[in-house]
Amino acid sequence: MKYILSLIIVFLCISCGNKKELQLPEIDSTQITEITDVSAAYLFYDETQADSVELNRKNLISTTNWLVNVDKRLTLKQAIPHIKFLQDKKKSSSHKNEKAKNYFTCHDLSKNNLGFLEFTEINYHYSFQDLYERKDIELSTPNHETLIQVINLDSIRIHFPEFANPNFTDEISSNKNDLLNDLTKIKDKTNIVLYSSFLSNLKFQDYITFQNIIRKLEVDGIKISNHEFIIDSM
């Protein structure tokens, strides 16, 4: 099935006779504007109830590309558990299509239309300890780990060279406008792995904005890890 839609800032979904609103996160531009062979899931925000989130996944087909529509007003604490659930469900399905991917649906402001950010390979964690218990990640010599802490888009900390060391020797205070330039200040750009951590109360809109920025980084010797951390305090 082909997925081509004109401008949709608000999804209106009719389910069981109830009209529900979903506000898509906005991004300045994206390279992915059209995807075929898809099915969709929705994460709704209910402004009348504190910490309310509702997942509608009844239209998902495991062998298709999944478009996950997350309301931009949700926090990561609300959204990520459901996103992880969807990832695990697709991976464990008995009917698989290895070429099928997962995307977040966004409103591309540059085209005034839909845009998509892939998140197929992102692994979400709630503790840094998860890293040390895994055997198939990048925490090994000669890689140098650099941690980006996103408190909000105006307060982003860059710690390097290795965040595994509890005593950070260098730190840069950055923000969404300066982030890419500040990352070029890493002195030794050899086998650098960037890990991102986010406060759990960060809005999904800000998370998507950060994702769209960091994916524009093009510096030889610097790799963006697919392991991300959602934590309650920094």
C-alpha positions as CSV (number, residue, x, y, z in Angstrom):
1,M,0.0,0.0,0.0
2,K,1.3,3.4,-0.9
3,Y,1.6,6.1,1.8
4,I,1.3,9.6,0.3
5,L,-0.5,12.3,2.2
6,S,-0.8,16.0,1.8
7,L,-0.1,18.3,4.8
8,I,-1.3,16.7,8.0
9,I,-0.4,18.5,11.3
10,V,-3.1,16.8,13.2
11,F,-4.3,13.2,12.7
12,L,-7.9,12.6,13.3
13,C,-8.5,9.0,14.0
14,I,-12.0,7.5,14.3
15,S,-11.9,4.5,16.7
16,C,-14.9,3.0,18.4
17,G,-16.8,6.1,17.5
18,N,-14.4,8.5,19.3
19,K,-12.5,11.2,17.5
20,K,-8.9,11.5,18.7
21,E,-6.3,14.1,17.9
22,L,-2.6,13.4,17.3
23,Q,-0.2,16.3,16.8
24,L,2.9,15.3,14.8
25,P,6.4,16.6,15.8
26,E,7.8,19.2,13.5
27,I,11.2,19.2,11.8
28,D,12.8,21.8,9.5
29,S,13.5,19.2,6.8
30,T,14.1,15.5,6.2
31,Q,15.5,13.5,3.3
32,I,12.8,10.8,3.6
33,T,9.4,12.1,2.3
34,E,7.8,9.0,0.8
35,I,7.6,5.4,2.0
36,T,5.7,2.5,0.3
37,D,4.4,-0.8,1.8
38,V,3.5,0.5,5.2
39,S,1.2,0.1,8.2
40,A,0.8,2.6,11.1
41,A,0.6,2.8,14.8
42,Y,-0.5,5.8,16.9
43,L,0.5,7.1,20.3
44,F,-2.1,9.5,21.6
45,Y,-1.8,12.2,24.2
46,D,-4.8,13.0,26.4
47,E,-4.5,16.6,27.8
48,T,-7.4,16.0,30.2
49,Q,-5.5,13.3,32.1
50,A,-2.1,13.5,33.7
51,D,0.5,11.0,32.2
52,S,-2.1,9.7,29.8
53,V,-0.9,7.8,26.7
54,E,-2.8,5.4,24.5
55,L,-1.3,3.1,21.9
56,N,-3.3,2.1,18.8
57,R,-1.5,-0.7,16.9
58,K,-4.4,-2.7,15.5
59,N,-3.6,-1.9,11.9
60,L,0.1,-3.0,12.1
61,I,1.3,-5.7,9.7
62,S,4.6,-7.3,10.7
63,T,6.0,-7.6,7.2
64,T,5.5,-3.9,6.3
65,N,7.4,-0.7,7.1
66,W,6.0,0.7,10.3
67,L,5.1,4.3,10.6
68,V,4.9,5.2,14.3
69,N,2.9,8.4,14.8
70,V,3.8,9.8,18.2
71,D,2.0,12.9,19.6
72,K,4.7,15.6,20.1
73,R,3.3,16.6,23.5
74,L,4.1,13.2,25.1
75,T,7.3,12.9,27.2
76,L,9.9,10.3,26.6
77,K,8.9,8.6,29.8
78,Q,5.4,8.1,28.3
79,A,6.4,7.3,24.8
80,I,9.5,5.2,24.9
81,P,8.1,2.1,26.7
82,H,5.4,1.8,24.0
83,I,8.0,2.3,21.2
84,K,10.2,-0.4,22.7
85,F,7.2,-2.7,22.9
86,L,6.6,-2.2,19.2
87,Q,10.2,-2.8,18.3
88,D,10.2,-6.1,20.3
89,K,6.9,-7.2,18.8
90,K,8.2,-6.8,15.3
91,K,11.5,-8.6,16.1
92,S,9.7,-11.5,17.7
93,S,7.1,-11.9,15.0
94,S,7.0,-15.3,13.2
95,H,6.3,-13.5,10.0
96,K,9.3,-11.3,9.2
97,N,10.5,-9.1,6.4
98,E,14.2,-8.3,7.1
99,K,14.0,-5.3,4.7
100,A,11.0,-3.7,6.6
101,K,12.0,-0.7,8.7
102,N,10.5,1.5,11.4
103,Y,9.9,5.3,11.0
104,F,8.7,8.2,13.1
105,T,6.2,10.3,11.2
106,C,6.8,14.1,11.3
107,H,5.6,17.3,9.8
108,D,8.4,18.5,7.4
109,L,8.2,22.3,7.6
110,S,10.4,22.9,4.5
111,K,7.9,20.9,2.3
112,N,4.8,21.6,4.3
113,N,4.2,17.8,4.1
114,L,5.0,14.6,5.8
115,G,8.6,13.5,6.5
116,F,10.0,10.4,8.2
117,L,12.9,9.6,10.5
118,E,14.1,6.0,10.7
119,F,14.6,4.4,14.1
120,T,14.8,0.7,13.2
121,E,18.2,0.1,14.9
122,I,17.9,2.4,17.9
123,N,18.2,0.6,21.2
124,Y,16.7,2.4,24.2
125,H,18.0,1.9,27.7
126,Y,17.0,3.2,31.1
127,S,20.4,2.8,32.8
128,F,24.0,3.1,31.7
129,Q,24.6,-0.2,33.4
130,D,22.9,-1.8,30.4
131,L,26.0,-1.0,28.4
132,Y,28.3,-3.0,30.5
133,E,26.1,-6.0,30.5
134,R,26.0,-6.3,26.7
135,K,28.7,-8.0,24.7
136,D,27.9,-6.7,21.2
137,I,28.3,-3.0,21.6
138,E,31.0,-0.5,20.9
139,L,32.5,-0.2,24.4
140,S,35.9,-1.6,23.5
141,T,39.3,-0.3,22.6
142,P,40.2,1.6,20.5
143,N,36.9,3.4,20.6
144,H,36.5,6.6,22.6
145,E,33.1,7.2,24.1
146,T,31.6,10.7,24.2
147,L,28.3,11.3,26.0
148,I,25.8,13.9,24.9
149,Q,23.3,14.8,27.7
150,V,20.1,16.4,26.5
151,I,18.4,18.2,29.4
152,N,16.5,20.4,27.0
153,L,17.3,21.9,23.6
154,D,18.9,25.0,25.2
155,S,20.9,22.9,27.7
156,I,23.0,20.1,26.1
157,R,26.2,18.9,27.7
158,I,29.0,17.2,25.8
159,H,31.3,15.0,27.9
160,F,34.5,13.5,26.6
161,P,36.8,11.6,26.0
162,E,35.2,8.5,27.8
163,F,32.0,8.7,29.7
164,A,32.8,5.4,31.3
165,N,35.2,7.3,33.5
166,P,33.2,8.8,36.4
167,N,35.4,11.9,36.5
168,F,34.8,13.8,33.3
169,T,37.9,15.7,32.2
170,D,36.2,17.8,29.6
171,E,32.8,19.3,29.2
172,I,31.2,21.6,26.7
173,S,27.9,23.3,27.4
174,S,25.9,23.5,24.1
175,N,22.5,24.0,22.7
176,K,20.6,23.0,19.6
177,N,22.0,25.8,17.5
178,D,25.7,25.2,18.4
179,L,25.7,21.4,18.8
180,L,27.2,20.4,15.5
181,N,29.9,23.0,15.6
182,D,30.7,22.1,19.2
183,L,31.1,18.4,18.3
184,T,33.9,19.4,15.9
185,K,35.9,20.6,18.9
186,I,36.6,17.0,20.0
187,K,40.4,17.1,19.9
188,D,41.1,13.5,18.7
189,K,38.5,12.6,16.1
190,T,39.7,9.0,15.8
191,N,37.2,6.2,16.6
192,I,34.8,8.5,18.5
193,V,31.5,7.0,19.5
194,L,28.7,9.4,20.4
195,Y,26.1,8.2,22.9
196,S,23.0,10.3,23.6
197,S,21.1,10.5,26.9
198,F,17.8,12.3,27.5
199,L,15.9,13.4,30.5
200,S,12.8,11.3,30.7
201,N,10.6,14.4,31.0
202,L,11.8,15.7,27.6
203,K,9.0,16.2,25.2
204,F,8.9,14.0,22.1
205,Q,9.0,17.1,19.9
206,D,12.4,18.1,21.4
207,Y,13.6,14.5,21.0
208,I,12.8,14.5,17.3
209,T,14.4,18.0,16.9
210,F,17.6,16.6,18.4
211,Q,17.5,13.5,16.2
212,N,17.2,15.6,13.1
213,I,20.1,17.8,14.1
214,I,22.6,15.0,15.2
215,R,22.0,13.0,12.0
216,K,23.4,15.9,10.0
217,L,26.8,15.4,11.7
218,E,29.4,14.5,9.0
219,V,32.8,14.2,10.6
220,D,35.3,11.5,9.7
221,G,36.2,9.4,12.7
222,I,33.0,10.1,14.6
223,K,30.2,7.5,14.8
224,I,26.7,8.0,16.3
225,S,25.8,5.0,18.5
226,N,22.4,3.4,18.1
227,H,22.2,3.0,21.9
228,E,20.3,5.8,23.6
229,F,19.5,6.4,27.3
230,I,16.3,7.7,28.9
231,I,17.0,8.6,32.5
232,D,15.2,10.5,35.3
233,S,18.0,12.8,36.3
234,M,21.5,14.0,35.3
